[in-house]
Amino acid sequence: MKKKLIYAVKLLFVFFSLAWTGWAVSCKPDRQPEPPTDYSSVVDTGAYFLDICVDSLDINDHAVHSGDNLSLMFERLGLSSLQTDSIVKATAGFIDPKKIRAGNRYYTLTTREAKPQVKYIIFARTPVDHVVVDLSYPPPGAYLFRKEVLLRQRYLAGSVKSSLWNEIRNRGVDPVLAIRLADIYAWQIDFFSLQPEDSFQILYTEAFIDSVIPMGILSVDGAVFVHGGQSFLAVPFEQDSVPEFFDVDGQSLRKAFLKAPLDFFRITSRFSHSRFHPILKRYRAHHGVDYAAPAGTPVKTIGDGKVVARGVEQGGGGNYLKIQHNGTYTTSYMHLSRFAGNVSAGKYVRQGEVIGYVGSTGLSTGPHLDFRVYKNGQAIDPLKMESPPSHPVKPELRDSFEYVKQQLLDKIRTLSASQDTSAYNNQTINN
């Protein structure tokens, strides 16, 4: 499990900018590390910079210029051509010259002399990984310094007063947590229809470097979401080497179909046997749901299936796709501006795959998606469609699941009882 966490952390940090300012910490082991306001204060108090004691060194911040390469950068530092050649060779296994971009930051540690001498050059590959070039003794050497990553499990509880995104962000928590929850509960909760009385309790793990600098949400370790008076438990459990979330009964939260084919939308028209058509100016059946969204918004298939039709719907639906999911269910997506490039009749698509984009083709007064569901050939209300769960906990793993579930419930109950969950709480449980 520990190896998996380390691997996940590495993946998370790949996406951060190379332009990163390393934090220095006190040389005194009993002092808590704090981000300095400037590097001069670090030097004055005596401190380490990436495990290099800089009591007698100055820290200098540099930016890569447009058109720079390593040779030009080192030449500007006053290094000789011999030193430059040695450094380029020493860093060959650590720095890819093709990835050097204008604006990237790097640092030098120099002596405090009338003519400062460069002792170290430091490049940040990621917030965790730094390439250190040591010029203290010839010939120059290079090594990779990896900052320690601290994982903290945290607890957040609260009620939804506006949107989940705003509620989490307003409490100083990375709003990515809201996206994670929306993914976990995509088959149970419509996050665009949350009510003020809805509430949540979340256990999650956050990554930090230098103990104080947050690097993002690593995982959701369990949650309880109350929506419309109904409580939804999310228990993380792994079977067949696949981590997944399950409900209180051991049924997978991942249903056969997504709740909606769009991520962001508003419903402008619902399923009806008699709706006044704004263009035809007469009443007729509307056996679908209209989701208003900006033109070009990606449209996803709500489940695995085969594309059985692609073309122009003659009844006014414009560009449309029809997908057969199994022997019972078929879905259609109309008024598309265009189709995804690789989607064609006969192609198999996977749940959540983008199949087209919102448009206003056919009889339409504005960009929206007309989404329809057919059960055994008969149109049904997509908003009332029930979908059976997939991959429940296997009987032979039931005891293990019950243990994990009980541990989660006990922890949430203890934390809930220790504080007022009617307001937001953000508590670190352990490091």
ROMARTOR-350647 format. One record per residue (C-alpha): x, y, z; residue in one letter. Coordinates in steps of 0.1 Angstrom, whole numbers, plus 2048, in hexadecimal, padded with zeros to 3 digits. Example, Ala and Ser with C-alpha at 12.3 -4.5 7.8 and 13.67 -1.06 7.14 Angstrom:
# residues 2
87B7D384EA
8897F5847S
***
This chain:
# residues 431
800800800M
81D817809K
82C8127E7K
80C81B7D6K
80983B7E9L
82C8457E0I
82683D7BBY
8058527BCA
81886F7CCV
83286E7B0K
81686F795L
80688C7A7L
8258A17A7F
82E89C782V
8138B6779F
8228D378EF
8368EE77ES
85C8ED77EL
85B91178AA
85C9097AFW
86B91C7CCT
87B9037E5G
87590B809W
89190D822A
88E900846V
8A0906866S
8C08F386EC
8B38EE891K
8A18CC892P
8888D78ADD
87A8F4899R
85B8EF883Q
8638F785EP
853917851E
85492682EP
86C944830P
861967825T
88296B813D
8A295780FY
8B7971822S
8A5968842S
8AE94483DV
8D394C83AV
8D2963858D
8C4949870T
8D892C862G
8C491384EA
8C48F6835Y
8BA8FA811F
8B38D7803L
8C98C881ED
8E58E0816I
8EF8F6833C
8F091A826V
8FD92D845D
91993B830S
90893B80EL
8EF9517FBD
8D19437E9I
8CB9537C7N
8AC94E7B1D
8AF94D78BH
89894A76EA
89F93874DV
8A0952730H
89094D70ES
8A79396F8G
8BC92D715D
8CF90C717N
8E48FF734L
90490D726S
8F6931723L
8E792E746M
908923755F
91C93D742E
905959751R
90F94B773L
93395276CG
93E92E768L
95A924752S
955910732S
9678F3743L
94F8F4761Q
9328F7749T
93C8D8736D
9418C5756S
91F8CF764I
90D8C7743V
91C8A4744K
9158A0769A
8F08A9765T
8EA895745A
8D787A758G
8C289276BF
8B98B0755I
8A98AD732D
8B58CC71FP
8968CA709K
87F8D1727K
8908F1731I
87690D72DR
878933730A
86C93E752G
87791E765N
888926786R
8AA919792Y
8C09227AFY
8E49287B8T
8F59277DAL
91393E7DAT
92E9497F2T
92D96A803R
94B97A7F4E
9529997DFA
9529827C1K
9399667CBP
9419437C1Q
92592B7B6V
92590C7CDK
9048FC7C3Y
8EB8FF7A7I
8C88F17ADI
8AD8E8794F
88A8DF79EA
87D8C2788R
85D8BF79DT
8538CD7BFP
8628AD7CEV
8808A67B7D
89D8BE7B5H
8BE8BA7A1V
8DB8C77B6V
8FC8D07A5V
9198D07BED
9368E77B4L
9478E67D6S
9638D07CAY
96E8C77A6P
9628B6792P
93D8C1796P
9248A77A0G
8FF8A579DA
8E58927B2Y
8BF8907B6L
8B189E7D7F
88E8927DFR
87A8A57F8K
867891812E
84288E80BV
82C88E829L
80987E827L
7EE88B83ER
7CC87C842Q
7B2897848R
78D899851Y
7758B2842L
7508B584CA
7368CF843G
7158D8833S
70F8E480FV
70490880FK
70C9107EAS
7208F87D4S
7368DD7E1L
7548ED7CFW
74E90F7E0N
749900802E
7698EC801I
77D9087F2R
77092280BN
77F90C827R
7A190E818G
7A18EA80BV
7AB8E17E8D
78A8E17D4P
7988C37C1V
7888B17DEL
7668BA7D0A
76F8AB7AFI
77A88B7C0R
7598887D2L
74688F7B2A
7588737A2D
75285B7BEI
72D8637C1Y
72786979CA
70D84C79BW
6FA8567BBQ
6FA87C7BEI
6F28987A6D
70A8B37B3F
6F88CE7A0F
6D98C87B5S
6E88C97D8L
6D28D77F4Q
6DB8ED812P
6D38D082AE
6EC8B9818D
70C8B182BS
72C89E828F
74888E83CQ
76988682AI
789875833L
7A487D81BY
7CA87D818T
7DE89C80EE
80289D804A
81B8B7811F
83F8C080BI
8548D2825D
8388C883DS
8248E7836V
8218EC810I
8018DA803P
8068C67E3M
7E38BB7DDG
7C98A07E6I
7D887E7E3L
7B98687EAS
7968677F9V
79784D815D
77284C81CG
75386281DA
72F866828V
71987D813F
6F688581DV
6E0890800H
6BB894800G
6B9884822G
6CB864816Q
6ED85B823S
70784E80AF
72683C818L
745838803A
75D81D80FV
77E8197FCP
7867F47F7F
79C7E17DFE
7937C17CEQ
7A47B07B0D
7C07CB7B5S
7A67E67ABV
79E8017C5P
77A80B7C5E
75F81B7DBF
7428077EAF
72380F7FDD
71880381FV
70C7E2810D
72B7DB7FCG
71D7E67DBQ
7337F97C4S
72C81E7C1L
73581C79DR
71581578BK
710809768A
70782C75DF
71384F765L
6F9866775K
6FC87F758A
70F881736P
71D8A473EL
7338B175BD
7248D475CF
7018DC751F
6DE8E875BR
6BF8D6752I
6A88EB73CT
68E8D1733S
6838B0742R
673890736F
65089772CS
634887717H
6288AA70DS
63F8C770BR
63B8E86F8F
6568E96DDH
66590C6DBP
66C90A6B6I
64F8F56A9L
6379086C0K
6228E96C8R
6218CF6E3Y
6328AE6DER
6448936F2A
66789A6FEH
67487970AH
696885716G
6A889E72CV
6B78BF71ED
6D88C972EY
6E28ED726A
7078F1723A
72090770FP
7258FD6EBA
7438E56EAG
73E8D670CT
7498B170BP
72D89770BV
73587671BK
725854717T
71584A738I
720826734G
73380C720D
7238036FFG
7238026D9K
71B8206C3V
6FE8146AEV
6F583569CA
707855693R
6F986F67CG
6DE88A679V
6BD88368AE
6A088B672Q
68789568DG
69B8B4697G
6B58A56ADG
6D28B0698G
6F389E69BN
6ED8806B1Y
6FC8606BFL
6EB8416CBK
6FD8286E2I
6F18056EBQ
6FE7FC70DH
6EF7D9711N
6D07C5708G
6BB7DD71DT
6C880071BY
6CF8196FET
6D883E701T
6D785A6E7S
6E987C6E7Y
6DB8976D0M
6E28BB6C3H
7078B46C4L
71D8CE6B4S
7358B36A9R
73F88F6B1F
75F8846C2A
77887C6A7G
77B8576AFN
7568506B4V
74483E698S
728825693A
73480269EG
74E8106B7K
74E8056DBY
7508216F4V
75882071AR
746831736Q
750856739G
75F857716E
759878703V
7448706E5I
73A8936D9G
7358B76E2Y
7178CC6EBV
7098E06CEG
6E88EE6C0S
6E38DA6A0T
6C08D0695G
6A18E16A5L
6B28F36C1S
6B09166D0T
6D39146E0G
6EF8FD6E9P
6E48DF6FEH
6E48B96FFL
6C38A66FAD
6CB88570DF
6B486770BR
6B384471AV
6A082670CY
699807720K
68E7E970BN
6878026EFG
671818704Q
67B83C70EA
67F840733I
68785F749D
6AD86174CP
6AA87276DL
69785577CK
6AC83976DM
6B781F786E
6D880E77FS
6E47EE790P
7067F07A2P
7247DF793S
73E7C97A3H
7327C57C7P
74B7B97E1V
7527947DBK
74577C7F6P
7687707FEE
772794805L
75479D819R
76479A83CD
7817B0831S
7697CA823F
7547CA843E
7747D1857Y
77E7EE841V
75B7FC841K
7597FA867Q
77B80B86CQ
76F828856L
74E82C867L
75E82B88AD
777846880K
75C85C870I
74585888FR
7628618A7T
76B880893L
74788A88FS
7408878B4A
75F89B8BDS
7558BB8ABQ
7388CF89DD
7328C187AT
7178DB872S
7348F2869A
7538EA855Y
76F8D8867N
7918D0857N
7A58BB86FQ
7C68A886AT
7C2885878I
7E5878874N
80687F861N
***
